[in-house]
Amino acid sequence: MEKVKYNTFAVMFYINKGRIKKNGTTTVMGRISVSGEMVQFSTKIEVNPTLWDAKRYRLKGRERESMEINNQLQELTDAIAGYHKDYIKQQGYVTAELLKNSVCNIGQKTNMLLELFREHNEQYKQMVGVNREEKSFLMYHYAINHITDFVKAQYNVEDIELIKLNLRFLEDLMLFLRGEKRLSINTANGVAISLKRVIKRAINQGTLRKDPFLGYKFEVVPPECRHQIEDDLHKLMTTEIKSKALCFSRDMFIFSTFTGTSFSDVVKLTDKNIGINNKGDKYLSFKRQKTGTECYVPLLEIPLKIIEKYRSERKSDRLFNMTTWSTMYENLGKMQKLCGLKEPISYHQSRHNFGTLITLLNDVPIETVAKMMGHKDLKTTEIYARMSNKKVGDDMKRIAGSCKRKFKVFEDKDMPIVAEYNYFEFRDRYEKKYCNN
């Protein structure tokens, strides 16, 4: 029996005499063993079973055909041994499955980080509109750009081998993103999370045995409600815009501001999502794409007008001919400049507007807001409920008169006379200083 051995590594061939084809031949099978793990594969070489030497694992005789097939089997053996050597050198380990994939041309996977990242992004892009969102694809695109810059700056190379990644790599990357790139902690975390998902791909394909970033602890910053201030929303809604494309993007933003719908949910809305209750009022009813939770949102006058405005322009059963996420992102940037707003606008901000400006700050119960926004947990809605200084000032207005009638302070030489203390002057000064946001 002929074998190639390397420590616990062996390659051998055999035939299955019980599987003879109609033409009288059978396929030569290969077997690879590494450290007790064994896999089998087809060589796709067909031989006459009567010529097979079960002891030598080769064909008998010195006929031309036998010698050619024996040479093919030897070349295959040498190739597997070469793959074994390469894996040991590059990764420090090898498995029988990896060798099988290599010899069968299955999963010839890259061992370079950025090449694997680009491969991931290309495949992800093909699924956009099927079961992936363009917004998520752009997140990966954003991440690879920053990681590419980091690899060039830190290592002065175009790419880096996956087996060279370790915890220090991720720590240095985060320092680069926060320091050199000036990214917020949440944005930097997003880049790192995208990287970890690509690393999982490397593990699944067998290029890595374990996560090199295992044990890294992300700095967690509590999420903040990013709604607009009322003045900015008013400017956005009332500024004259001549561009039809920008008008449409603004209308979609306003629609979501008054319905709490996300971009991905607006894209899929149809007339079937509009219902009428027993009082004759219209409402939206749909399942959120992100969580699958049911949403019920009464339609106010403004979103109803927007629906009617674009009814004649529909090209399908969808309520709106929605733009791509990247186009929307670009248009919102143009609107920020056109409306003279200091703060940048994101489409997701419209959902925060609904959760805060439209509902909670107008005393809509938090449980009702959670139902309309499709939140599974009230803790998510509570993020929107963190009161602004304006809300604090408004609440104090309501109790000012009541307190003045109900409570008196004992007046002595060390206590100012109540009559001389004008609460409303104090309130106006307080609001001017603290409640403008």
LINFEN-V555481 format. One record per residue. N is the residue number from 0. SS is DSSP state (H for helix, E for strand, L for the rest). PHI is phi in degrees with one decimal (NA if undefined). OMEGA is omega in degrees with one decimal (none if undefined). Layout:
BEGIN
N,SS,PHI,OMEGA  N,SS,PHI,OMEGA
END
This chain:
BEGIN
0,L,NA,-178.0  1,L,-100.1,178.8  2,L,-133.3,168.2  3,E,-109.4,-175.2  4,E,-116.8,173.4  5,E,-146.6,-172.0  6,L,57.8,-179.2  7,L,-102.5,-175.9  8,E,-108.9,178.7  9,E,-147.8,176.6  10,E,-126.4,178.4  11,E,-149.5,-177.2  12,E,-129.5,179.4  13,E,-156.5,174.7  14,E,-125.5,177.1  15,L,-105.7,-176.9  16,L,-67.7,178.7  17,L,-83.0,-179.0  18,L,-121.9,178.1  19,L,-93.1,-179.6  20,L,-78.2,-177.5  21,L,-61.8,179.6  22,L,-83.1,176.0  23,L,87.4,-179.6  24,E,-103.2,174.6  25,E,-140.8,-175.9  26,E,-88.7,174.6  27,E,-78.1,178.8  28,E,-103.0,177.0  29,E,-109.8,178.0  30,E,-136.2,179.3  31,E,-116.9,178.3  32,E,-123.2,175.9  33,E,-137.4,176.4  34,L,49.7,177.2  35,L,88.6,177.0  36,E,-87.6,-177.2  37,E,-131.1,175.6  38,E,-131.4,179.0  39,E,-121.9,178.7  40,E,-153.5,178.4  41,E,-91.8,176.2  42,E,-82.4,-176.3  43,E,63.7,176.3  44,E,-97.1,-178.9  45,E,-102.3,-177.9  46,E,-136.0,172.7  47,E,-79.4,-175.2  48,H,-59.3,-179.6  49,H,-72.9,-179.6  50,H,-95.0,-175.5  51,E,-79.1,178.1  52,E,-94.3,-175.2  53,L,-67.0,-179.7  54,L,-84.7,-178.2  55,L,-92.1,-176.6  56,L,57.5,176.6  57,E,-143.4,175.8  58,E,-81.2,177.1  59,L,-79.7,171.8  60,L,85.1,-179.2  61,L,-119.7,175.4  62,L,-65.0,-176.3  63,H,-57.7,-178.0  64,H,-62.9,-179.4  65,H,-63.8,-178.5  66,H,-67.3,178.7  67,H,-65.1,-180.0  68,H,-67.3,178.1  69,H,-62.7,176.5  70,H,-65.2,177.9  71,H,-61.7,179.8  72,H,-66.5,178.5  73,H,-69.0,177.7  74,H,-62.3,178.3  75,H,-65.0,178.0  76,H,-62.3,179.8  77,H,-64.0,179.7  78,H,-64.3,179.4  79,H,-63.7,177.5  80,H,-61.9,178.0  81,H,-66.6,176.6  82,H,-60.1,179.9  83,H,-59.3,-179.4  84,H,-63.6,-179.4  85,H,-64.1,-180.0  86,H,-62.7,179.3  87,H,-61.7,-178.0  88,H,-70.8,-173.6  89,H,-83.5,-173.0  90,H,-113.8,-178.8  91,L,84.0,178.6  92,L,-157.4,177.9  93,L,-152.4,175.7  94,L,-125.5,178.1  95,H,-61.8,-179.6  96,H,-65.1,177.8  97,H,-61.4,180.0  98,H,-65.2,177.8  99,H,-61.5,-179.8  100,H,-61.4,-179.5  101,H,-67.6,-176.0  102,H,-70.8,179.7  103,L,-91.3,-177.4  104,L,60.8,177.0  105,L,-97.3,173.9  106,L,58.6,172.4  107,L,-70.9,-169.6  108,L,-91.8,177.7  109,L,-69.7,175.7  110,L,-111.1,179.8  111,E,-109.6,-173.5  112,H,-63.0,-173.1  113,H,-68.5,175.8  114,H,-64.1,177.6  115,H,-66.0,179.1  116,H,-62.9,179.2  117,H,-65.2,177.0  118,H,-60.7,177.5  119,H,-59.9,-176.4  120,H,-65.8,178.7  121,H,-63.0,179.1  122,H,-68.3,179.0  123,H,-64.9,-179.0  124,H,-60.8,179.9  125,H,-65.5,-178.0  126,L,-95.3,178.0  127,E,-63.1,-177.1  128,L,92.1,176.6  129,L,-98.5,174.7  130,L,-138.1,176.3  131,E,-132.0,-179.4  132,L,-100.8,177.8  133,H,-60.4,-179.4  134,H,-59.4,179.6  135,H,-68.8,177.3  136,H,-61.5,-179.8  137,H,-64.3,176.3  138,H,-63.7,178.0  139,H,-66.7,177.9  140,H,-63.1,177.6  141,H,-61.9,-177.3  142,H,-65.1,-176.9  143,H,-65.8,177.3  144,H,-62.8,179.7  145,H,-68.3,-178.9  146,H,-69.0,175.7  147,H,-61.1,177.7  148,H,-60.8,-179.6  149,H,-65.2,-178.8  150,H,-61.5,178.6  151,H,-66.6,-177.4  152,H,-70.9,-173.5  153,H,-83.6,-172.6  154,H,-118.1,180.0  155,L,56.3,177.4  156,L,-134.2,179.7  157,L,-83.4,-178.8  158,L,-157.3,-178.6  159,L,-137.7,-179.4  160,E,-67.9,-179.9  161,H,-60.0,-176.7  162,H,-71.3,178.4  163,H,-89.4,179.9  164,L,-74.9,176.6  165,L,-151.1,-177.1  166,H,-60.7,179.7  167,H,-61.7,178.8  168,H,-57.8,-178.2  169,H,-68.3,178.4  170,H,-62.8,178.4  171,H,-67.1,177.7  172,H,-61.9,-179.4  173,H,-63.2,177.3  174,H,-64.2,178.2  175,H,-64.6,-178.6  176,H,-65.8,-177.9  177,H,-77.8,-176.4  178,H,-88.7,-176.0  179,L,-70.1,-176.2  180,L,-88.2,179.0  181,L,58.3,178.0  182,L,-83.8,174.1  183,L,-68.1,-177.9  184,H,-61.6,-179.3  185,H,-68.3,178.2  186,H,-68.0,177.3  187,H,-62.6,176.8  188,H,-60.2,179.3  189,H,-61.6,177.2  190,H,-63.7,-178.8  191,H,-65.2,179.3  192,H,-66.3,175.9  193,H,-61.1,178.3  194,H,-62.1,-178.6  195,H,-64.2,177.9  196,H,-69.3,176.3  197,H,-70.9,176.6  198,H,-62.6,177.2  199,H,-61.5,177.1  200,H,-63.3,179.0  201,H,-63.6,178.1  202,H,-68.5,-178.6  203,H,-63.0,-179.0  204,L,-87.9,175.2  205,L,90.1,179.1  206,L,-71.2,175.7  207,L,-120.6,178.7  208,L,-88.8,-177.9  209,L,-147.3,-179.6  210,L,-71.6,180.0  211,L,-69.2,-178.7  212,L,-103.1,-179.1  213,L,-59.4,179.1  214,L,99.9,179.0  215,L,-70.6,-179.7  216,L,-108.1,179.3  217,L,-74.6,173.0  218,L,-74.3,-175.2  219,L,-99.1,175.9  220,L,-113.1,-179.7  221,L,-54.7,179.9  222,L,-64.4,179.5  223,L,-113.4,176.2  224,L,-77.1,-173.2  225,L,-109.8,179.5  226,L,-77.3,176.6  227,L,-78.0,169.1  228,L,-79.6,-174.1  229,H,-58.9,-178.5  230,H,-62.1,179.8  231,H,-66.7,178.2  232,H,-64.2,179.1  233,H,-62.8,178.1  234,H,-61.4,-179.1  235,H,-62.7,-176.4  236,H,-79.0,-171.8  237,H,-109.4,-180.0  238,L,-66.2,179.1  239,L,-71.9,178.9  240,L,-125.4,-176.4  241,L,-87.7,-179.3  242,L,-69.3,-179.6  243,H,-65.1,-179.6  244,H,-65.4,179.0  245,H,-68.9,177.3  246,H,-61.1,179.9  247,H,-63.4,179.7  248,H,-62.0,177.5  249,H,-64.5,-179.9  250,H,-61.5,178.3  251,H,-66.5,178.1  252,H,-62.7,179.5  253,H,-67.2,177.5  254,H,-56.3,-179.8  255,H,-71.6,176.4  256,H,-63.3,-177.6  257,L,-101.0,176.5  258,L,-128.5,-179.7  259,L,76.0,-178.2  260,L,-79.8,176.3  261,L,-81.8,-180.0  262,H,-57.0,-176.9  263,H,-65.3,178.3  264,H,-78.4,178.8  265,H,-61.9,-179.0  266,H,-54.6,-171.7  267,H,-97.7,-177.6  268,L,-67.1,174.8  269,E,-130.9,177.7  270,H,-61.7,178.8  271,H,-65.9,179.2  272,H,-85.9,179.4  273,E,-104.6,179.0  274,E,-123.0,177.9  275,E,-128.2,-179.1  276,L,-82.6,-175.5  277,L,-69.8,176.6  278,L,-98.1,179.2  279,L,87.6,-179.7  280,L,-89.7,179.8  281,E,-85.6,179.3  282,E,-148.2,173.5  283,E,-96.9,175.5  284,E,-135.7,-177.5  285,E,-160.5,174.8  286,E,-99.9,178.9  287,L,-64.3,179.3  288,L,-65.4,-175.1  289,L,-69.6,-172.8  290,L,-119.0,-177.8  291,L,79.2,-179.5  292,L,-79.8,-178.4  293,E,-79.9,177.7  294,E,-118.4,176.7  295,E,-130.5,-175.1  296,E,-129.4,174.0  297,E,-59.1,-177.8  298,L,-90.4,177.0  299,L,-79.7,-174.6  300,H,-61.5,-175.8  301,H,-63.1,178.1  302,H,-63.1,176.6  303,H,-63.6,178.5  304,H,-65.2,179.7  305,H,-66.2,177.4  306,H,-60.3,-179.4  307,H,-67.6,-178.3  308,H,-58.5,-174.9  309,L,-105.9,-179.2  310,H,-60.8,-176.1  311,H,-72.9,-177.0  312,H,-97.4,-176.7  313,L,-63.5,177.0  314,L,-109.7,179.4  315,L,-153.9,178.9  316,L,-82.5,179.2  317,E,-72.2,179.2  318,L,-63.3,-176.2  319,L,-134.0,171.9  320,L,-85.5,-170.7  321,L,-65.2,175.4  322,L,-76.1,173.0  323,L,-73.3,-179.4  324,H,-64.0,-178.5  325,H,-66.7,176.9  326,H,-66.1,177.5  327,H,-60.7,179.8  328,H,-59.3,-179.7  329,H,-65.5,-178.9  330,H,-65.9,178.1  331,H,-64.5,176.1  332,H,-64.6,177.8  333,H,-66.6,-179.7  334,H,-66.8,178.1  335,H,-57.8,179.8  336,H,-69.1,-177.8  337,H,-63.3,-178.2  338,L,-89.9,178.7  339,L,68.6,-179.3  340,L,-91.7,179.4  341,L,-76.0,-176.6  342,L,-87.5,176.5  343,L,-65.2,-178.9  344,L,-111.6,170.9  345,L,-121.5,-177.8  346,L,-62.3,-178.6  347,H,-63.7,178.2  348,H,-60.8,180.0  349,H,-63.1,177.5  350,H,-66.9,175.4  351,H,-67.5,176.1  352,H,-58.1,-179.8  353,H,-63.4,-176.8  354,H,-67.2,-176.2  355,H,-113.5,-174.4  356,H,-63.6,-172.6  357,H,-82.5,-172.7  358,H,-113.2,-171.5  359,H,-61.3,179.6  360,H,-73.8,173.5  361,H,-108.7,171.8  362,L,66.6,171.5  363,L,-73.7,-178.1  364,L,-55.7,-176.0  365,H,-62.1,178.3  366,H,-65.3,178.5  367,H,-67.5,178.9  368,H,-61.8,179.8  369,H,-60.4,179.6  370,H,-65.4,-178.3  371,H,-67.7,-176.4  372,H,-90.5,177.5  373,L,73.0,178.4  374,L,-80.9,177.4  375,L,-79.4,-174.6  376,L,-130.9,179.1  377,H,-62.6,179.2  378,H,-61.4,177.2  379,H,-66.9,-179.9  380,H,-67.8,-179.1  381,H,-63.0,176.0  382,H,-60.7,179.8  383,H,-75.3,-173.3  384,L,-87.9,177.5  385,L,-63.3,-167.9  386,L,-69.8,174.1  387,L,-82.4,177.9  388,H,-61.2,179.0  389,H,-63.0,179.4  390,H,-62.8,178.0  391,H,-60.5,179.8  392,H,-62.8,179.5  393,H,-62.9,179.7  394,H,-65.0,179.7  395,H,-69.5,176.8  396,H,-59.9,-175.8  397,H,-64.0,-175.9  398,H,-100.0,-175.5  399,H,-59.0,-178.6  400,H,-63.7,-179.8  401,H,-61.7,-179.9  402,H,-65.1,-177.8  403,H,-65.4,179.9  404,H,-77.6,-171.8  405,H,-87.8,-170.1  406,L,-120.7,175.5  407,L,-128.4,178.5  408,L,-107.7,176.0  409,L,-62.4,-174.3  410,L,-102.1,172.4  411,L,-139.3,-174.2  412,L,-65.8,-179.9  413,L,-94.7,-177.4  414,L,-113.0,179.2  415,L,-59.2,177.8  416,L,-67.7,-177.1  417,H,-57.6,-176.5  418,H,-63.4,-178.7  419,H,-83.3,-178.6  420,L,-97.1,-179.4  421,L,-95.5,-177.6  422,H,-60.3,-173.9  423,H,-69.5,173.9  424,H,-66.6,177.5  425,H,-62.6,-179.4  426,H,-60.9,-179.1  427,H,-63.7,177.8  428,H,-65.6,-179.4  429,H,-63.1,-178.3  430,H,-66.9,-179.7  431,H,-63.6,-176.7  432,H,-84.0,-169.0  433,H,-114.8,-167.8  434,L,-107.5,-179.1  435,L,-75.5,-178.8  436,L,-95.7,none
END
